[in-house]
């Protein structure tokens, strides 16, 4: 899936001022993790918030069923899931 910002030319420039240090650092870390520039990461973040993709309930259900079908036949109990979630935590 190609992000919306890659499909359309973007003639507008936006300059952001007074970005809190914590927000800047989080954006920088996210950009590095996604191998993007700060500018590209900021655009993706804005798009995610301002133009979220709508998924029809039937499509969401189909995806859930597909994921469930791909799981092994091992049954997980709630207790097993809780144990797995706690692993690696102090």
Buried (B, 14 or more C-beta within 10 A) or exposed (E): EEEEBEEEEEEEEEEEEEEEEEEEEEBEEBBEEEEBEEEBBBBBBEBEEEEEEEEEEEEEEEEEEEEEEEEEEEEEEEEEEEEEEEEEEE
